[in-house]
Amino acid sequence: MAKKLLKMMVNGRAVEIACAPNQTLAVALRDELNLTGTKIGCDMGTCGCCTVEINGKAKLSCLTLAHECEGASITTIEGLNQYQMHPLQKAFAECGGSQCGYCTAGFVMKSHALLAECPNPTREQLKEELAGNLCRCTGFVKIYEAVERAASELREKAPVEPAPATAR
């Protein structure tokens, strides 16, 4: 199959990659850009290991064709923080939210997108939002605790918006 040149932003950097029409985003990220933090688990959209953000929304990269991302902004686990651990990554490590680590990038990316929309999720919201991601090692409680810890830290670091000026 003839490859086509695609332009997109990946982790804040403009990239051009040549992809076949049937190439998934997961394969393109790993094979063309060497971003191996995105894992391919089931390759059927059932485990969540391949989760990335596409234009700020959590998406399964194994079910997304690379060509669908022409002009899109993609964030992978490598792009969360360029120089230090993101609070989610730190919390997963501190809370024991990962053991073998294979699913961790997918959980972190799904949680990152969730916290951008809902900075203070309840445990039930976490369970619902993370239901599409599978882990066979931790039993999920430590994962939920890690996301809750990171959410708390992120809320503390969030800039405080000034109160609106009152009319005089």
HUQUILIN-V539020 format. One record per residue. N is the residue number from 0. RES is the residue in one small letter. PSI is psi in degrees with one decimal (none if undefined). OMEGA is omega in degrees with one decimal (none if undefined). D_CENTER is the distance of its C-alpha to the mean C-alpha in Angstrom with 1 decimal. Layout:
# HUQUILIN-V539020
n=<N:N>
res=<RES:RES>
psi=<PSI:PSI>
omega=<OMEGA:OMEGA>
d_center=<D_CENTER:D_CENTER>
This chain:
# HUQUILIN-V539020
n=<0:1:2:3:4:5:6:7:8:9:10:11:12:13:14:15:16:17:18:19:20:21:22:23:24:25:26:27:28:29:30:31:32:33:34:35:36:37:38:39:40:41:42:43:44:45:46:47:48:49:50:51:52:53:54:55:56:57:58:59:60:61:62:63:64:65:66:67:68:69:70:71:72:73:74:75:76:77:78:79:80:81:82:83:84:85:86:87:88:89:90:91:92:93:94:95:96:97:98:99:100:101:102:103:104:105:106:107:108:109:110:111:112:113:114:115:116:117:118:119:120:121:122:123:124:125:126:127:128:129:130:131:132:133:134:135:136:137:138:139:140:141:142:143:144:145:146:147:148:149:150:151:152:153:154:155:156:157:158:159:160:161:162:163:164:165:166:167>
res=<m:a:k:k:l:l:k:m:m:v:n:g:r:a:v:e:i:a:c:a:p:n:q:t:l:a:v:a:l:r:d:e:l:n:l:t:g:t:k:i:g:c:d:m:g:t:c:g:c:c:t:v:e:i:n:g:k:a:k:l:s:c:l:t:l:a:h:e:c:e:g:a:s:i:t:t:i:e:g:l:n:q:y:q:m:h:p:l:q:k:a:f:a:e:c:g:g:s:q:c:g:y:c:t:a:g:f:v:m:k:s:h:a:l:l:a:e:c:p:n:p:t:r:e:q:l:k:e:e:l:a:g:n:l:c:r:c:t:g:f:v:k:i:y:e:a:v:e:r:a:a:s:e:l:r:e:k:a:p:v:e:p:a:p:a:t:a:r>
psi=<140.3:133.9:152.2:141.4:129.0:142.8:133.2:169.1:126.8:118.2:40.9:7.2:132.2:129.7:155.4:127.2:149.3:123.3:145.7:155.6:-26.5:8.7:131.0:160.6:-38.1:-47.7:-40.9:-43.9:-44.6:-48.5:-36.4:-33.4:-1.2:33.5:83.0:2.7:-28.6:115.1:151.4:108.1:-80.7:-24.8:23.7:5.1:21.1:-11.8:-24.7:-1.2:-27.2:12.9:131.1:172.2:130.2:114.0:41.5:-2.0:137.3:127.5:152.0:114.4:-16.2:-17.1:3.7:123.5:140.7:-37.4:-23.3:-14.3:10.9:122.4:-0.7:165.0:118.9:135.2:126.6:175.8:-33.8:-21.9:0.0:-42.4:122.5:-30.5:-8.7:168.9:136.6:149.2:-32.0:-44.0:-43.4:-45.2:-38.1:-41.3:-45.9:-33.4:-3.3:31.9:-2.1:143.7:-70.6:-25.3:-8.2:-39.6:-11.6:-45.3:-40.5:-43.3:-43.2:-45.1:-40.8:-41.4:-38.2:-46.6:-39.9:-47.8:-24.1:-31.9:-31.2:89.2:-16.0:66.0:148.5:167.5:-38.1:-40.0:-40.8:-46.7:-43.3:-47.2:-32.1:5.7:-24.9:-3.0:135.2:141.6:133.0:2.6:-43.6:-21.0:8.6:-31.0:-44.1:-30.0:-46.7:-42.4:-38.9:-43.7:-40.3:-41.5:-45.4:-40.2:-43.1:-44.9:-41.7:-37.3:-38.3:-34.2:-13.6:138.6:139.0:126.1:135.0:149.2:144.5:143.3:140.3:148.6:140.4:none>
omega=<179.3:178.1:178.9:179.4:179.3:175.1:177.7:174.1:177.3:-178.7:175.9:-177.6:176.7:179.0:171.8:178.5:177.5:-177.2:172.4:-178.4:-177.9:-178.3:178.9:177.3:179.4:-180.0:179.4:179.9:-177.1:-172.0:-176.6:-175.6:179.0:176.3:-171.3:174.4:175.2:-176.6:172.7:-177.3:-175.6:-176.1:-180.0:178.5:-177.7:-174.5:178.1:-178.8:-173.9:-175.7:173.7:173.8:175.1:-175.7:175.1:-179.0:177.8:-178.8:176.0:-176.2:177.3:178.8:-178.5:176.0:179.7:-178.0:177.1:-175.0:176.2:178.5:-177.3:173.7:-176.6:172.4:176.0:178.6:179.2:-176.1:-177.5:179.0:-174.5:-170.3:179.4:179.3:173.0:178.6:176.3:179.1:179.8:-178.8:177.3:179.3:-176.1:-176.9:-176.8:-177.6:174.6:175.5:178.3:174.9:-174.4:-177.1:-168.4:-178.7:178.5:177.5:-179.2:-178.5:177.5:178.9:178.5:178.7:179.2:-176.8:175.5:179.6:-175.5:-173.3:-177.6:-176.9:173.6:177.1:178.7:176.4:177.3:-179.9:-179.2:-176.6:-178.1:-177.5:-179.8:178.6:-177.5:174.2:179.7:-174.6:-164.7:-176.7:171.6:-177.1:-179.4:176.5:178.6:179.2:179.2:-179.7:178.0:178.9:-179.9:179.1:179.0:179.5:180.0:177.3:178.8:-178.3:-176.1:178.6:178.0:179.3:-180.0:177.4:179.8:178.7:179.2:178.6:179.9:none>
d_center=<30.1:30.1:26.9:25.9:24.6:21.3:20.3:16.9:15.0:12.4:11.1:14.1:16.5:18.6:18.8:21.2:20.9:23.3:22.1:24.2:24.0:22.7:20.0:16.5:13.5:12.4:16.0:16.2:13.3:14.8:18.4:18.9:16.7:16.7:12.9:13.3:10.3:8.9:11.3:13.6:15.0:17.0:16.7:17.6:14.6:15.6:13.6:9.8:9.5:8.5:5.4:4.2:5.2:8.9:11.2:9.0:8.5:6.1:8.1:9.4:10.2:13.3:14.8:14.3:17.1:16.5:19.5:17.8:15.6:18.7:18.5:14.9:12.4:9.4:6.8:5.8:5.9:9.4:9.1:8.1:11.8:14.5:17.2:16.3:14.0:11.6:13.1:10.4:11.0:14.6:14.9:13.6:16.3:18.9:18.7:18.6:15.3:15.2:18.2:18.0:14.3:13.6:11.2:9.7:6.7:5.9:7.1:5.5:1.9:4.8:6.9:5.9:6.5:9.4:10.8:11.1:13.2:14.8:15.3:17.6:16.7:19.4:19.2:19.9:17.1:14.7:16.5:16.4:12.7:11.6:14.6:13.0:11.4:14.3:15.5:19.1:19.7:19.0:20.2:17.3:19.4:18.1:14.5:15.5:17.6:14.8:12.7:16.2:17.1:14.2:14.8:18.4:17.9:15.8:18.6:21.2:19.9:19.5:22.4:25.2:26.5:30.2:32.4:33.8:37.3:40.1:42.9:46.1>
